């Protein structure tokens, strides 16, 4: 039996309870409330039942189909990130070398090993390290000699499935051939990869006990003024100028002495997934090249 607040107050005030008809709720309302509670319990029981084995198998099958469809796209996304990562690493290394050349007032080379150097091949085509170099005149040409490694620097390793495959200066063929969607014109054999836009370093050595040697096409050299130097030996002129540099980083897998390009054109084994960095000859500024 329910009592409303008015009824309780009336009883306390007058000492007499009102007629029972005002105290008790309508019997129909009670029955309706009981029916509503019963329906609610039944619905809860029905909604909380477990999944059947067939339903679970159907869900697992759909998940398997979706994963199969998404896996190639996921692999392409990961590969694209690796190309972006290597390009970003090289951009950072170039900017650090330029900055150190300005602050130290010395010539600083970013050593970029290639497969023909004979040393540091484990860092070839993507790894780098900063070194001090010195300019020595030889008749009408200039040679660059290794002086020492920049203190507190170590070799920066490359990135799996991405390689620095091409370096060109403004005087070389192919300098303007980078076009979005078209393949990069490089070889598929490790021994044929040349970084011909880079400068030779004389008396290059890994440490004090190593035998000095020449390291061909392995360095970008920044001057104390911020720009990078040309290669006068190729022009027989100390003031040689060949414009900006472009570095191409591509998706590549090494298999023995060969390269496999996962993203390649249909007619040849040439990569289509690549990025290009451009270095301004005078300012040393590094940016992503947009064809």
N, C-alpha and C positions, 0 to 999 in steps of 0.2 A: 504494500500500500504506500502511495506517495502523498506527501503533504507539501502544498505550496507554501511559499514564504508568507503570503497573506493569511493563510489559514493558521499557521503557527503563531503569527503575531496576534490574530484575533483571539485565539485560545488564551494566550498569555495575558491579554488585556481584559477580556470579559470573564474568563474562567469557564466559558461554555464553548463547546465545539460547534461549528456550523453543521447543517445537515450533511449526512454521509454522501449525498449525491454530488456535493461540491468537493469532497475530499478524494473520492476514488476516481481514477481515470476511466474513461469510456472503455468498456470491455472489448469493443471492436478495435480500438487503437492498440490495446495490449496484444491481441491476436496478430495484428498486422506487424507489430514490432518483432514478435517471436518468429513469424514467417520470414521476415527480412534477415534475421540473424542466422536462421537455418540455411537460407540461400547463400549467404556470404561464406559460411563454413564449407558448403559443398563446392563453391567456386574455387576457394583456396586449395581445397584438396585436388581439384582437377588441374589447376595451373602449376602445382608443385610436383607433378609426376616426373619421373626420369626419362631421358632420351632412350629410344630403342636402339638396338645394334644396327639396324638398317639405316637409321638417321645418322648415326655416327659415321658409318661407312660412306654415305653420300657426301657428308661434309669433308671427310678426308680426301675423297676423290676430287672434289672441287678444288681443295687447297693444292693438291698435286698438279692439277691442270694449270692453275694460276702460276705456280712456281715455275713450271716448265716454260710457260709463255714469257715470263718476266726474266728468266735467267740470261738470255742473250743481251737484253737491254742493260741488265745489271753489270755484265762483264764489260760492255762498251763504256758504261759510266765509270767503272773502276779504271779502265785503260785510259780514258780521257783525263781522269784525275792525275794519273801518273805522268802523262805528258805535261799537264799544267804544273805539276809539282816540280819536275826537272827544270822547266822553263823558269819557274819562280826562283828556284835555287840558284840558277845561273845569273839571273837578274840581280839577286841579292849579292852574289859574289863579285860581279862586275861593279856594282855600286860601292861595295866595301873597298875594292882595290882602288877605285878612283878617289874615294874619300881619303884613304891612307896615303896615296901619292901626294895629295894636296897638303895634308897636315904634316907629313914627314919631309916634304920638299925633296923627294927622291923619285926616281923612276920605279914604279911598281908593276910587276907583270902578274897577270892571272894565268898560271900554268894550266893548260887544258890538254892532258895527255891524249895521244892518238896511238893506234895500233903499231905504228912503225917506229916509235921512239926507242923501244928496247928496255925502258925502265918505267915503272909505275903503270904497267899495262892493266892492272886490276882496277885502275881509276879511269881508264880510257873512255872517251866519248860520253862524258857526263860528270866525272869528278874534277876537282880543281884544288889549287892551293896558291897562296900569294907568295911572291918572292921579290927581293930587291934585284935589280939588274943595272948594269953600267954600260954606257955607250962608249965604244972605242972606234976611232976613225982608222980606216985602212984604205989608203990612197983616196979614191973618190967615193968610196962606199963607207957605210957605218955598220959595225957589228955590235950585237947585244950579248953581253956576257953575264952569266949567272954570278951574283955576288953572295947572297945569303937568303935563307927563308925569313919571312917576316916573323918576328917573335910572337910566341903564343898562338901560332896557327898550326893546324894539322890538315891532313888531306880530308876533303869533303867527298864522301862517296856519291856515286850516281844513284839513279832510281831504276828499279827493276822494270823491264818492259818499256823503257823509254831511253833514247840515245840522242846525243848531239851528233848529227850525221853530215852537216854541211855548214861551212862558213865561207861567205863570199864578200869580196869588196866590190866597189862600184865599177871597177874596170873589168870584172870577170863576166864571162857569159853566164846567163841564168840569173843574174842579180835581180832582174825584174820579172822573173817567170813564176813567182809565187802567186797562185790564184786559188781562191776558196773552192773546194770541191774537186780540184785537179790534183793528180799525184805529184809527189816530190821526186825530182829527177836525181836519184842516188842509186848506187850499186847495191847488190845483195850479198857481196862477199866482203868479209872483214878486212882483208888486205887491200881492197880497192877503195876503202873509205879514206878520203883525204880532206884535211881541214886547210885547204890551200889559201884561205884568207888570213891565216895566222903567221906570226913571225918566228924565225929560227932563233934559238938561244945557244950560244957557244959556251963551252966549258960547263955544261949542265951536269949536276951531280946530286945524288939523293942525300948524301951525308959527307962528313969530312973524310972518311976512309974510301969513298967511292972514286972510281976513275973518271976524270972529267971527259965529257963527250959532247957532241953536238946533238941537240934535240930539234928536229925540223918541224916547222909548222905547228907550234905548240903554245904560243903565247899571244895575249893581248896586253900591250904595254901602255900604261897611263903615265902621262907627264905630270910634273908638279903644277902645271897650269890647268889640269882637269881633263883635257882632251886625250885621245890616244894617238900614238905615233904611227906613221906609215912605215913602209918597208923600203928604205932607200936602196938596199942591195939589188932589188928587182928593177929599179929605174936608173941605177948608176948615178944617183943624185941624192945628196943629203936631205934635200927639201922635197922629197917625193910626196905626192898627194894622191890618194886614191879614194877619197870620199868615205862614206859611212860603211859600217860592217853590218851584215845580216847573218844571224845564227838560226839554223833550223833544227828544232827538236821534234823527233817523230816517234811514234809507237813502233817498237821493234823487239823481237825476241831473237836471242843468239842461239844458234844450233851448230856447235862445232865452229867451223870457219865461215859459216854462212849466217845471213840474217833472214828471218821470216817476218813479214809484215802482216799482222792480223787484219788490219784495215787497209786493203789495197785495191787497186783498180783491176778490172777484169782481164785486161790484155797483157799485163806485166806485173812482176812482183815489185811494185813501187808503192810506198805508203801514202795513204790519203789522210790519215789522222796525224796532223803535225801543227806546230806553232812556230812563229818566227819572231825573234828579237832583233831590234835594230839599235845600233850604238851610233850616236852622233859624233862625227869626226872631231869637232872642235870643243863641244861642251862636255862630251863624255856621257851625256844623258842616255839612259837605256829605256826603251819602251817596246811594247808589243807592236809588231808591224801589222798594219791593216791594208791588205791589197785593194 
